[in-house]
């Protein structure tokens, strides 16, 4: 167990920055000159690191935006949609500047990650990414959140419903009822062209077979959840969320009146809203 950083006058301490066999590079040693006692504490620098996460034998590519600080940091995992053109990386930069670690990654079969893409395999990829995250020494396990958009917003709810390690869930323009989601075949073809190992027809079939978010609503009751939607969303208008809101009245629902599915005109305000809500919930 590492204690919180001691508050000592600069004149009273020497700081050793060199790495030793007994001290990992992110554990620094303060030596009290008066007593000779070692005071170990964690120190992390702001950074971005390439990440490879294994999921069912496939290498998933991603990045870890590490925040600076003298203790373990609150941490968010970002889940993009399908095919994932909008990756929400502005969240990574803004949250890191506010003291948060952020992991983003790409599901199998998309954006350079190995394997064949499948909508029914996304949940396994999220689980593996979560397993990687909780092993990182800079992650505060009591302040772990999921933030997802579109299909990633659906995954946020689905993964969060069964994993109590997540202390808060932020679901942006989420898919709620996949069986009722319809797109022209040409659009599915556009999506499939960006993905590996899946056809437009397979994507459409996989979407129809995903369970509704209402089927795992029991796992979401009593949880800290923010749902953010866009009134000008071409896929999911405000009426799309009415039934979910009635079943889950404790979910905080925030609507952006002039936003599209990707919140293209109000990204700054979106991030500010999410960060404000996390602060209000003491995450």
Secondary structure as UniProt FT lines:
FT   HELIX           10..12
FT   STRAND          13..16
FT   TURN            21..22
FT   TURN            25..26
FT   STRAND          27..32
FT   TURN            33..35
FT   STRAND          38..42
FT   STRAND          47..55
FT   TURN            56..57
FT   STRAND          58..66
FT   STRAND          73..79
FT   HELIX           89..97
FT   TURN            98..99
FT   STRAND          101..105
FT   TURN            108..109
FT   TURN            111..112
FT   HELIX           119..121
FT   HELIX           122..133
FT   TURN            134..135
FT   TURN            137..138
FT   STRAND          139..149
FT   HELIX           151..162
FT   TURN            164..165
FT   STRAND          168..172
FT   HELIX           178..180
FT   HELIX           185..193
FT   HELIX           200..209
FT   HELIX           213..220
FT   TURN            221..222
FT   STRAND          225..230
FT   TURN            231..232
FT   HELIX           238..241
FT   HELIX           242..247
FT   TURN            248..250
FT   STRAND          252..256
FT   TURN            257..258
FT   TURN            261..262
FT   TURN            264..265
FT   HELIX           267..280
FT   TURN            281..282
//
